[in-house]
Amino acid sequence: MSFWVLVAVAAMIPLIVVGVLRTPRSPGRVSLIIAVLCGLWWTCCVIARNGSDDVEFNNFMVKLAWFGIVGVPLFWSLSFVTYARGEDCEKNWQIGALLAFTSAVGLAALTNDWHHGVYAPAYDLASGRNAHGLIYDLAMYIAYATMGAAFIYGLVRLRTAQGIHRWQLVALLMGALLPWASNIGFNFFSFRVFNDDPTPFVFAMTGAVLLSAQYFSSLFVVPPVGRDAIFAILPNPVVIVDGEGRILEINPAGAALPGIPKAPIGAILSEPPELASLIHDVSFTDEARGEVTIAASGKTYEIGCHALSAWGRAGGRMFLMHDITERKAGEATLNTLSRDLQSQLHDNLTLQRKLKEEASRDHLTGLFNRRHAYRVLPRLLSEAGRHQTRAMVVIDIDHFKSFNDRYGHDLGDKVIKRFGQILQSDPAMRDFAFRWGGEEFLVFLPDTDRDDAMAHCAHWRRMFAESDIGTVVELPLTFSAGIRLIEAGVEATLDDAVKAADDLLYDAKRAGRDVAFISEEAAPLKHTDAA
């Protein structure tokens, strides 16, 4: 019966090895394979010993088994601790050191007859009495201490492990606890199975546990990632301080901040000053958010504060810093571009208004031009005509061709410009005076009557006659005008009003000039200063 149990164990171990080999490279993987192979070595030695009646051969198998007896607990402990930490894989020197120690103890067992460091001379292999030497005690103490330390570490890790990782650690602990407890029972309490050391037989349960963990809990497929590893690889600074501002923990990104001492743990955080002032600010409490720019590095960080009282650190706070330098630079660039675009938009709108204004103005007089008159006067005629009498005045400078012929076009331009200034000098007329073309002008008079219209013409005539154009000329500065009155409530189009006023102007010209005809008057109304 015992033979077949051991054979079953030996058959199960390769399945475990193959399962582990098929998993990705992860912490503890290599050392677990070595531990399982050491268990296979130990089990095969026991199988060989139980299958033979040769005492000499059996004694040799007992000694040969020591390579597995020492290797199993040492390599399992290394595998468990490395896997539970979830950080780096086993170092070559760690595996080499354990192999060296295991080999040394195994060779000491094989050469026991020379020094009796493993088994004392009085030790009876057949009876299995625990008379042993110094090397035996040293190997057992190291194996038990290593296993004990690994178990304690595993229990601590179980407190924070979650989900599938918790079950993985439980499986590794149970898989080692059973043979370890059996070995302790054998060495200290003479506990036996099939009149032999029960440890190799219990490997059957260990194998079942590990196979189950591989199948149901993805052992070594989904290994845990240690919080220390996560803390270390965070690209943004993390600083943990106590209530006095003393650094309790800091990740590599935080240690790289300007002014942080080379041995930061336990030091009062005083540099960089921008961060220190924020950390020592008692108002910057749990869930607070802020921004700080480190002058020494030129970097800007967004900082979040989290109280650690829930983790037994009364007064302690953790500061998470997120580098937003590039974001701030991008925002500044966008703001600059936005201001530039707004400035350009303002300039464009100003230019558009200027171009529109220029397109609506006569470049010589500054008055609105004919195009603008056709844009605004139809609406003004319609709106004003509902309740007001209005007038359309067409003005033509007398003898203008003679000014050009006798004194040149420059003087002619001065005459036209001067009359434009006269019309613009009346604030009420600025939006209703237009250069109609050549020496002709158009004026719209809202809310007016016959006398008011004639008074405007008399005023313009007097100012024009008294004008100084800088050159002595023999021709008088006069104009003729046609005024078309449009009674309130009477509709009139711009073309009709201008045509009627233009006809009156033509009559004024035929009547001798320097006169104004209004409405349908047959005789001219001569203007005087008193008019």
C-alpha positions as semicolon CSV with decimal commas, in nm:
position;residue;x (nm);y (nm);z (nm)
1;M;0,000;0,000;0,000
2;S;0,273;0,244;0,098
3;F;0,460;0,166;-0,221
4;W;0,167;0,260;-0,443
5;V;0,096;0,579;-0,249
6;L;0,453;0,687;-0,310
7;V;0,425;0,592;-0,677
8;A;0,114;0,808;-0,703
9;V;0,305;1,097;-0,544
10;A;0,594;1,048;-0,786
11;A;0,353;1,049;-1,080
12;M;0,177;1,362;-0,958
13;I;0,493;1,571;-0,922
14;P;0,579;1,582;-1,296
15;L;0,225;1,705;-1,363
16;I;0,289;1,992;-1,123
17;V;0,622;2,071;-1,287
18;V;0,473;2,068;-1,636
19;G;0,188;2,293;-1,520
20;V;0,428;2,545;-1,369
21;L;0,656;2,536;-1,675
22;R;0,362;2,629;-1,896
23;T;0,295;2,948;-1,697
24;P;0,453;3,284;-1,783
25;R;0,774;3,389;-1,613
26;S;0,677;3,514;-1,269
27;P;0,825;3,551;-0,918
28;G;0,876;3,219;-0,734
29;R;0,827;3,004;-1,042
30;V;1,181;2,864;-1,074
31;S;1,227;2,796;-0,702
32;L;0,892;2,612;-0,681
33;I;0,995;2,385;-0,967
34;I;1,320;2,306;-0,784
35;A;1,127;2,246;-0,461
36;V;0,889;2,007;-0,637
37;L;1,182;1,825;-0,801
38;C;1,347;1,795;-0,461
39;G;1,023;1,641;-0,336
40;L;1,031;1,398;-0,628
41;W;1,392;1,310;-0,541
42;W;1,297;1,247;-0,179
43;T;0,992;1,038;-0,277
44;C;1,190;0,825;-0,524
45;C;1,449;0,753;-0,257
46;V;1,174;0,637;-0,020
47;I;1,018;0,424;-0,299
48;A;1,356;0,260;-0,365
49;R;1,409;0,199;0,007
50;N;1,065;0,048;0,060
51;G;1,107;-0,178;-0,240
52;S;1,427;-0,339;-0,115
53;D;1,525;-0,558;0,180
54;D;1,895;-0,482;0,143
55;V;1,993;-0,295;0,460
56;E;2,306;-0,149;0,304
57;F;2,107;-0,018;0,006
58;N;1,837;0,121;0,231
59;N;2,094;0,304;0,441
60;F;2,235;0,459;0,126
61;M;1,885;0,570;0,012
62;V;1,827;0,735;0,352
63;K;2,145;0,936;0,306
64;L;2,073;1,014;-0,060
65;A;1,728;1,148;0,031
66;W;1,890;1,439;0,214
67;F;1,925;1,635;-0,109
68;G;1,545;1,642;-0,121
69;I;1,488;1,667;0,256
70;V;1,680;1,996;0,274
71;G;1,589;2,129;-0,071
72;V;1,211;2,107;-0,033
73;P;1,167;2,351;0,261
74;L;1,437;2,593;0,148
75;F;1,323;2,631;-0,211
76;W;0,955;2,630;-0,117
77;S;1,020;2,914;0,129
78;L;1,203;3,115;-0,136
79;S;0,927;3,048;-0,386
80;F;0,648;3,145;-0,148
81;V;0,807;3,467;-0,023
82;T;0,902;3,579;-0,374
83;Y;0,558;3,497;-0,512
84;A;0,374;3,666;-0,225
85;R;0,581;3,985;-0,260
86;G;0,495;4,001;-0,627
87;E;0,802;4,204;-0,722
88;D;1,125;4,064;-0,865
89;C;1,189;3,705;-0,960
90;E;1,437;3,504;-0,761
91;K;1,795;3,619;-0,794
92;N;2,053;3,379;-0,931
93;W;2,263;3,417;-0,620
94;Q;1,965;3,316;-0,402
95;I;1,907;2,998;-0,597
96;G;2,282;2,932;-0,608
97;A;2,317;2,975;-0,232
98;L;2,031;2,734;-0,157
99;L;2,167;2,479;-0,405
100;A;2,507;2,507;-0,243
101;F;2,368;2,455;0,107
102;T;2,143;2,167;-0,005
103;S;2,432;1,999;-0,184
104;A;2,660;2,047;0,116
105;V;2,413;1,879;0,352
106;G;2,348;1,600;0,099
107;L;2,720;1,535;0,057
108;A;2,761;1,543;0,435
109;A;2,494;1,273;0,462
110;L;2,664;1,057;0,198
111;T;3,000;1,091;0,377
112;N;2,851;1,052;0,724
113;D;3,069;0,748;0,797
114;W;3,376;0,973;0,787
115;H;3,256;1,241;1,030
116;H;2,918;1,134;1,181
117;G;2,795;1,492;1,156
118;V;2,452;1,385;1,032
119;Y;2,397;1,055;1,209
120;A;2,571;0,963;1,534
121;P;2,751;0,626;1,543
122;A;2,483;0,485;1,768
123;Y;2,206;0,573;1,523
124;D;2,010;0,270;1,406
125;L;1,873;0,332;1,058
126;A;1,639;0,038;1,083
127;S;1,476;0,156;1,407
128;G;1,476;0,522;1,302
129;R;1,585;0,656;1,639
130;N;1,665;1,025;1,645
131;A;2,025;1,006;1,749
132;H;2,190;1,257;1,516
133;G;2,485;1,486;1,484
134;L;2,552;1,859;1,461
135;I;2,499;1,884;1,086
136;Y;2,159;1,718;1,125
137;D;2,054;1,968;1,392
138;L;2,186;2,263;1,193
139;A;2,007;2,154;0,874
140;M;1,679;2,097;1,057
141;Y;1,697;2,427;1,246
142;I;1,765;2,618;0,924
143;A;1,488;2,437;0,737
144;Y;1,233;2,487;1,017
145;A;1,332;2,850;1,072
146;T;1,306;2,923;0,702
147;M;0,967;2,757;0,681
148;G;0,847;2,936;0,992
149;A;0,956;3,275;0,864
150;A;0,788;3,207;0,531
151;F;0,465;3,107;0,705
152;I;0,463;3,423;0,917
153;Y;0,527;3,635;0,610
154;G;0,248;3,452;0,427
155;L;-0,001;3,517;0,707
156;V;0,087;3,887;0,699
157;R;0,037;3,897;0,323
158;L;-0,298;3,720;0,357
159;R;-0,432;4,022;0,546
160;T;-0,403;4,243;0,239
161;A;-0,436;3,987;-0,041
162;Q;-0,761;3,999;-0,234
163;G;-0,963;3,775;-0,461
164;I;-0,779;3,506;-0,649
165;H;-0,444;3,601;-0,498
166;R;-0,572;3,519;-0,149
167;W;-0,666;3,168;-0,261
168;Q;-0,328;3,123;-0,427
169;L;-0,146;3,207;-0,105
170;V;-0,376;2,979;0,096
171;A;-0,300;2,693;-0,144
172;L;0,078;2,745;-0,117
173;L;0,056;2,766;0,263
174;M;-0,159;2,452;0,295
175;G;0,053;2,265;0,044
176;A;0,360;2,319;0,263
177;L;0,191;2,306;0,604
178;L;0,085;1,944;0,570
179;P;0,430;1,790;0,499
180;W;0,597;2,032;0,741
181;A;0,364;1,934;1,024
182;S;0,418;1,566;0,937
183;N;0,795;1,608;0,947
184;I;0,779;1,785;1,282
185;G;0,562;1,502;1,415
186;F;0,813;1,249;1,290
187;N;1,125;1,420;1,428
188;F;0,989;1,532;1,763
189;F;0,697;1,301;1,840
190;S;0,790;0,981;1,651
191;F;0,476;1,007;1,435
192;R;0,486;0,751;1,153
193;V;0,286;0,636;0,851
194;F;0,346;0,282;0,727
195;N;0,614;0,266;0,997
196;D;0,808;0,540;0,816
197;D;0,856;0,916;0,792
198;P;0,509;1,040;0,687
199;T;0,642;1,342;0,497
200;P;0,678;1,179;0,151
201;F;0,332;1,023;0,182
202;V;0,175;1,359;0,267
203;F;0,324;1,494;-0,055
204;A;0,021;1,332;-0,219
205;M;-0,206;1,587;-0,052
206;T;0,040;1,865;-0,131
207;G;0,037;1,765;-0,496
208;A;-0,344;1,765;-0,502
209;V;-0,354;2,111;-0,344
210;L;-0,103;2,257;-0,593
211;L;-0,274;2,098;-0,892
212;S;-0,606;2,239;-0,775
213;A;-0,449;2,583;-0,731
214;Q;-0,311;2,568;-1,082
215;Y;-0,646;2,470;-1,228
216;F;-0,887;2,679;-1,023
217;S;-0,676;2,978;-0,905
218;S;-0,438;3,026;-1,200
219;L;-0,133;2,974;-0,980
220;F;0,170;3,143;-1,143
221;V;-0,055;3,248;-1,433
222;V;-0,204;3,547;-1,251
223;P;0,062;3,626;-0,990
224;P;0,012;3,909;-0,741
225;V;0,189;4,239;-0,797
226;G;0,339;4,369;-0,476
227;R;0,221;4,703;-0,348
228;D;0,583;4,801;-0,304
229;A;0,638;4,737;-0,674
230;I;0,336;4,946;-0,766
231;F;0,454;5,221;-0,531
232;A;0,803;5,213;-0,682
233;I;0,704;5,224;-1,047
234;L;0,451;5,508;-1,017
235;P;0,579;5,782;-1,249
236;N;0,442;6,061;-1,029
237;P;0,579;6,155;-0,686
238;V;0,413;6,010;-0,377
239;V;0,512;6,145;-0,034
240;I;0,378;6,015;0,298
241;V;0,439;6,225;0,610
242;D;0,335;6,211;0,973
243;G;0,170;6,490;1,167
244;E;0,502;6,672;1,212
245;G;0,593;6,664;0,845
246;R;0,841;6,379;0,887
247;I;0,877;6,162;0,578
248;L;0,746;5,810;0,640
249;E;0,748;5,682;0,281
250;I;0,848;5,826;-0,054
251;N;0,865;5,662;-0,394
252;P;1,159;5,704;-0,636
253;A;0,976;5,976;-0,831
254;G;0,925;6,167;-0,505
255;A;1,286;6,114;-0,399
256;A;1,394;6,275;-0,727
257;L;1,228;6,607;-0,633
258;P;1,477;6,893;-0,584
259;G;1,604;6,922;-0,228
260;I;1,486;6,582;-0,103
261;P;1,770;6,433;0,111
262;K;1,949;6,119;-0,004
263;A;1,817;5,934;0,303
264;P;1,465;6,081;0,316
265;I;1,287;5,838;0,549
266;G;1,257;5,999;0,893
267;A;1,370;6,344;0,775
268;I;1,154;6,653;0,814
269;L;1,041;6,765;0,471
270;S;1,181;7,114;0,420
271;E;1,273;7,108;0,051
272;P;1,153;7,199;-0,200
273;P;1,007;7,498;-0,013
274;E;0,696;7,519;-0,233
275;L;0,601;7,162;-0,143
276;A;0,707;7,196;0,221
277;S;0,487;7,502;0,276
278;L;0,189;7,315;0,134
279;I;0,253;7,002;0,339
280;H;0,294;7,201;0,661
281;D;-0,028;7,391;0,589
282;V;-0,280;7,243;0,836
283;S;-0,569;7,369;0,622
284;F;-0,456;7,140;0,340
285;T;-0,646;6,838;0,473
286;D;-0,807;6,519;0,349
287;E;-0,935;6,524;-0,010
288;A;-0,788;6,872;-0,065
289;R;-0,654;6,963;-0,408
290;G;-0,399;7,221;-0,509
291;E;-0,130;7,316;-0,757
292;V;0,232;7,401;-0,691
293;T;0,520;7,499;-0,916
294;I;0,866;7,385;-0,807
295;A;1,100;7,672;-0,894
296;A;1,414;7,455;-0,889
297;S;1,280;7,224;-1,160
298;G;1,029;7,451;-1,327
299;K;0,766;7,177;-1,308
300;T;0,406;7,225;-1,201
301;Y;0,223;6,957;-1,004
302;E;-0,138;6,896;-0,913
303;I;-0,141;6,770;-0,554
304;G;-0,405;6,564;-0,376
305;C;-0,403;6,499;-0,003
306;H;-0,536;6,183;0,167
307;A;-0,551;6,131;0,543
308;L;-0,407;5,804;0,675
309;S;-0,608;5,784;0,996
310;A;-0,807;5,492;0,853
311;W;-0,480;5,295;0,837
312;G;-0,379;5,371;1,195
313;R;-0,167;5,675;1,109
314;A;-0,336;5,954;1,301
315;G;-0,214;6,286;1,163
316;G;-0,041;6,115;0,873
317;R;-0,113;6,227;0,520
318;M;-0,029;6,096;0,175
319;F;0,037;6,348;-0,100
320;L;-0,013;6,233;-0,458
321;M;0,155;6,461;-0,710
322;H;0,066;6,462;-1,077
323;D;0,300;6,639;-1,319
324;I;0,087;6,884;-1,519
325;T;0,376;7,089;-1,660
326;E;0,301;6,993;-2,019
327;R;-0,069;7,048;-1,967
328;K;-0,005;7,395;-1,823
329;A;0,227;7,477;-2,111
330;G;-0,040;7,360;-2,352
331;E;-0,302;7,571;-2,175
332;A;-0,071;7,874;-2,187
333;T;-0,013;7,815;-2,557
334;L;-0,385;7,782;-2,618
335;N;-0,452;8,098;-2,418
336;T;-0,190;8,283;-2,620
337;L;-0,334;8,150;-2,943
338;S;-0,682;8,242;-2,821
339;R;-0,573;8,597;-2,743
340;D;-0,398;8,620;-3,079
341;L;-0,707;8,490;-3,256
342;Q;-0,928;8,732;-3,066
343;S;-0,692;9,016;-3,156
344;Q;-0,691;8,906;-3,519
345;L;-1,069;8,875;-3,513
346;H;-1,096;9,224;-3,366
347;D;-0,857;9,357;-3,629
348;N;-1,052;9,178;-3,901
349;L;-1,383;9,317;-3,776
350;T;-1,229;9,663;-3,750
351;L;-1,091;9,626;-4,101
352;Q;-1,428;9,504;-4,226
353;R;-1,601;9,799;-4,065
354;K;-1,337;10,031;-4,208
355;L;-1,370;9,878;-4,554
356;K;-1,745;9,893;-4,529
357;E;-1,721;10,252;-4,414
358;E;-1,480;10,336;-4,695
359;A;-1,706;10,161;-4,941
360;S;-1,990;10,380;-4,815
361;R;-1,793;10,706;-4,813
362;D;-1,678;10,947;-5,079
363;H;-1,299;10,967;-5,051
364;L;-1,285;11,341;-5,133
365;T;-1,555;11,487;-4,908
366;G;-1,597;11,219;-4,647
367;L;-1,972;11,221;-4,709
368;F;-2,168;10,903;-4,767
369;N;-2,177;10,805;-5,134
370;R;-2,456;10,720;-5,374
371;R;-2,431;10,346;-5,300
372;H;-2,490;10,406;-4,930
373;A;-2,784;10,633;-5,009
374;Y;-2,955;10,350;-5,194
375;R;-2,881;10,123;-4,894
376;V;-3,037;10,339;-4,620
377;L;-3,271;10,601;-4,770
378;P;-3,551;10,366;-4,884
379;R;-3,601;10,251;-4,524
380;L;-3,577;10,608;-4,389
381;L;-3,831;10,732;-4,642
382;S;-4,071;10,455;-4,546
383;E;-4,036;10,483;-4,166
384;A;-4,035;10,864;-4,150
385;G;-4,325;10,892;-4,393
386;R;-4,580;10,733;-4,169
387;H;-4,613;11,032;-3,935
388;Q;-4,374;11,302;-4,066
389;T;-4,331;11,534;-4,357
390;R;-3,988;11,485;-4,510
391;A;-3,789;11,644;-4,786
392;M;-3,539;11,528;-5,048
393;V;-3,290;11,798;-5,154
394;V;-3,072;11,775;-5,467
395;I;-2,793;12,037;-5,478
396;D;-2,564;12,130;-5,767
397;I;-2,271;12,373;-5,743
398;D;-2,312;12,655;-5,994
399;H;-2,059;12,710;-6,273
400;F;-1,847;12,414;-6,151
401;K;-1,717;12,336;-6,498
402;S;-1,582;12,691;-6,515
403;F;-1,388;12,634;-6,191
404;N;-1,218;12,335;-6,344
405;D;-1,156;12,503;-6,680
406;R;-1,015;12,829;-6,540
407;Y;-0,837;12,720;-6,225
408;G;-0,777;12,349;-6,271
409;H;-0,919;12,035;-6,118
410;D;-0,733;12,083;-5,789
411;L;-0,933;12,396;-5,717
412;G;-1,248;12,218;-5,830
413;D;-1,175;11,945;-5,576
414;K;-1,130;12,211;-5,305
415;V;-1,469;12,359;-5,388
416;I;-1,640;12,018;-5,366
417;K;-1,452;11,931;-5,046
418;R;-1,551;12,265;-4,889
419;F;-1,918;12,213;-4,958
420;G;-1,891;11,864;-4,810
421;Q;-1,744;12,018;-4,493
422;I;-2,039;12,258;-4,472
423;L;-2,288;11,971;-4,483
424;Q;-2,089;11,774;-4,223
425;S;-2,066;12,074;-3,989
426;D;-2,431;12,022;-3,897
427;P;-2,437;11,712;-3,665
428;A;-2,799;11,648;-3,752
429;M;-2,712;11,625;-4,122
430;R;-2,407;11,394;-4,106
431;D;-2,605;11,073;-4,155
432;F;-2,836;11,223;-4,421
433;A;-2,592;11,404;-4,653
434;F;-2,454;11,225;-4,961
435;R;-2,229;11,310;-5,254
436;W;-2,456;11,211;-5,539
437;G;-2,196;11,242;-5,813
438;G;-1,960;11,507;-5,957
439;E;-2,069;11,844;-5,816
440;E;-2,412;11,716;-5,709
441;F;-2,516;11,645;-5,347
442;L;-2,823;11,480;-5,197
443;V;-2,964;11,566;-4,852
444;F;-3,256;11,393;-4,679
445;L;-3,446;11,605;-4,423
446;P;-3,667;11,402;-4,189
447;D;-3,949;11,559;-3,989
448;T;-3,935;11,894;-4,171
449;D;-4,156;12,145;-4,349
450;R;-4,123;12,409;-4,620
451;D;-3,977;12,680;-4,397
452;D;-3,732;12,447;-4,224
453;A;-3,608;12,310;-4,558
454;M;-3,560;12,660;-4,697
455;A;-3,379;12,766;-4,376
456;H;-3,132;12,483;-4,417
457;C;-3,060;12,584;-4,775
458;A;-3,012;12,949;-4,674
459;H;-2,768;12,849;-4,400
460;W;-2,563;12,632;-4,636
461;R;-2,568;12,907;-4,903
462;R;-2,436;13,171;-4,662
463;M;-2,153;12,946;-4,533
464;F;-2,056;12,847;-4,889
465;A;-2,044;13,205;-5,010
466;E;-1,819;13,305;-4,720
467;S;-1,579;13,013;-4,771
468;D;-1,208;13,070;-4,820
469;I;-1,065;12,815;-5,059
470;G;-0,713;12,965;-5,051
471;T;-0,714;13,110;-5,401
472;V;-0,850;13,441;-5,532
473;V;-1,119;13,352;-5,783
474;E;-1,358;13,569;-5,980
475;L;-1,642;13,317;-5,982
476;P;-1,885;13,329;-5,684
477;L;-1,942;13,018;-5,466
478;T;-2,313;12,946;-5,515
479;F;-2,537;12,646;-5,566
480;S;-2,881;12,569;-5,699
481;A;-3,120;12,325;-5,526
482;G;-3,438;12,135;-5,588
483;I;-3,646;12,039;-5,281
484;R;-3,917;11,776;-5,298
485;L;-4,151;11,783;-4,998
486;I;-4,329;11,455;-4,918
487;E;-4,628;11,491;-4,692
488;A;-4,685;11,258;-4,395
489;G;-4,863;10,940;-4,492
490;V;-4,764;10,971;-4,856
491;E;-4,548;10,688;-4,985
492;A;-4,255;10,769;-5,212
493;T;-3,967;10,570;-5,353
494;L;-3,614;10,702;-5,350
495;D;-3,599;10,721;-5,728
496;D;-3,929;10,910;-5,748
497;A;-3,825;11,158;-5,476
498;V;-3,486;11,220;-5,634
499;K;-3,639;11,252;-5,982
500;A;-3,887;11,515;-5,857
501;A;-3,614;11,709;-5,673
502;D;-3,385;11,683;-5,975
503;D;-3,656;11,828;-6,198
504;L;-3,691;12,120;-5,958
505;L;-3,312;12,164;-5,964
506;Y;-3,324;12,180;-6,343
507;D;-3,589;12,452;-6,320
508;A;-3,369;12,640;-6,070
509;K;-3,077;12,623;-6,313
510;R;-3,290;12,756;-6,597
511;A;-3,413;13,034;-6,370
512;G;-3,062;13,174;-6,334
513;R;-2,896;12,960;-6,065
514;D;-2,821;13,045;-5,696
515;V;-3,183;12,960;-5,619
516;A;-3,387;12,676;-5,469
517;F;-3,715;12,547;-5,605
518;I;-3,937;12,356;-5,366
519;S;-4,209;12,107;-5,447
520;E;-4,420;12,219;-5,747
521;E;-4,358;12,592;-5,721
522;A;-4,352;12,759;-6,060
523;A;-4,149;13,059;-5,952
524;P;-3,811;13,042;-5,777
525;L;-3,771;13,119;-5,408
526;K;-3,463;13,342;-5,389
527;H;-3,255;13,290;-5,075
528;T;-3,122;13,577;-4,872
529;D;-2,947;13,581;-4,539
530;A;-3,277;13,680;-4,381
531;A;-3,443;13,380;-4,538
